[in-house]
Amino acid sequence: MSKIKKKRFEDLTTISDLDIRFVKIMQFSGWLFLLLIVGFLGAWLLLDAVLEIINLELTATSFSFIIFTGTNSAICFALATKIKNNLDNKRQFFLDWLLGEFIFCMLAVFAVAAYQF
């Protein structure tokens, strides 16, 4: 029997407060976009379909608002989950997210402009 105690080597991955705040901010923005789209569609359904107070039409502006908020909600939740699971590449994920958001917003602006033209 060995009298030397074996030390446990634990793989400690410490998460800094900045990382926790960043993930929570991304999750909060995802919830904000999700509540925004649910509120918009809920008001639309209530005022147009149920109460028939206002006759609303699906225009290019409202359609782009629905698409923009829905996809941004999904993208924010995906980024928060991806960063939470892999903290080593958080900078690269964030830069990819910024580039993706920029490209998506530019495509949305051009699509609405082409639809209006």
C-alpha positions in Angstrom: 0.0 0.0 0.0 1.2 3.4 -0.9 1.3 6.0 1.8 1.2 8.8 -0.8 -2.2 10.1 -1.3 -3.2 10.6 -4.8 -4.2 14.1 -5.6 -7.3 14.7 -7.7 -6.7 16.8 -10.6 -10.0 18.4 -11.5 -10.5 20.2 -14.7 -11.7 23.5 -13.4 -13.2 25.9 -15.9 -13.9 29.1 -14.1 -16.3 31.4 -15.7 -15.6 35.1 -15.1 -18.3 37.6 -14.1 -17.8 39.3 -17.5 -18.6 36.0 -19.3 -21.7 35.5 -17.2 -22.9 39.0 -17.8 -22.3 38.7 -21.5 -24.3 35.5 -21.8 -27.1 37.0 -19.7 -27.2 40.1 -21.9 -27.5 38.0 -25.0 -30.2 35.9 -23.5 -32.0 39.1 -22.4 -31.8 40.5 -25.9 -33.2 37.3 -27.2 -36.1 37.4 -24.8 -36.6 41.1 -25.7 -36.9 40.3 -29.4 -39.2 37.4 -28.7 -41.5 39.4 -26.5 -41.5 42.2 -29.1 -42.6 39.9 -31.9 -45.2 38.1 -29.7 -46.6 41.5 -28.6 -46.8 42.8 -32.1 -48.4 39.7 -33.5 -50.7 39.4 -30.4 -51.9 43.0 -30.9 -52.3 42.4 -34.6 -54.5 39.3 -33.9 -56.5 41.0 -31.2 -57.2 44.2 -33.1 -57.7 42.8 -36.5 -59.1 39.3 -36.3 -60.9 39.2 -32.9 -62.2 42.7 -32.3 -62.2 43.8 -36.0 -61.5 47.4 -34.8 -58.7 48.0 -37.3 -58.3 46.4 -40.7 -54.6 45.7 -40.9 -52.7 44.7 -44.0 -49.4 42.9 -44.2 -47.1 45.5 -45.8 -43.4 45.3 -46.5 -42.6 47.2 -43.4 -44.6 45.0 -41.0 -43.4 41.8 -42.8 -39.7 42.9 -42.5 -40.3 43.8 -38.8 -41.7 40.3 -38.1 -38.9 38.6 -39.9 -36.2 40.8 -38.4 -37.4 40.4 -34.8 -38.0 36.7 -35.1 -34.6 35.9 -36.6 -32.8 38.2 -34.2 -34.4 36.4 -31.3 -33.3 33.0 -32.6 -29.8 34.3 -33.3 -29.3 35.8 -29.9 -30.4 32.6 -28.1 -28.1 30.6 -30.3 -25.2 32.9 -29.6 -25.8 32.7 -25.9 -26.0 28.9 -25.9 -22.9 28.6 -28.2 -20.8 30.9 -25.9 -22.0 29.1 -22.8 -20.9 25.8 -24.1 -17.6 26.9 -25.5 -16.0 29.8 -23.7 -12.7 29.5 -25.4 -14.0 30.8 -28.7 -16.3 33.5 -27.5 -14.5 36.3 -29.3 -14.7 34.5 -32.6 -18.4 33.6 -32.1 -19.2 37.2 -31.2 -17.4 38.6 -34.3 -19.1 36.0 -36.5 -22.4 37.1 -34.9 -21.7 40.8 -35.6 -20.8 40.0 -39.2 -23.9 37.8 -39.7 -26.2 40.5 -38.2 -24.7 43.1 -40.5 -25.2 41.0 -43.6 -28.7 40.0 -42.5 -29.7 43.6 -41.9 -28.3 44.7 -45.2 -30.1 42.0 -47.1 -33.4 42.8 -45.3 -33.0 46.5 -46.2 -32.3 45.7 -49.8 -35.2 43.2 -50.0 -37.7 45.7 -48.6 -36.3 48.4 -51.0 -36.6 46.1 -54.0 -40.2 45.1 -52.9 -41.1 48.8 -52.6 -39.6 49.7 -55.9 
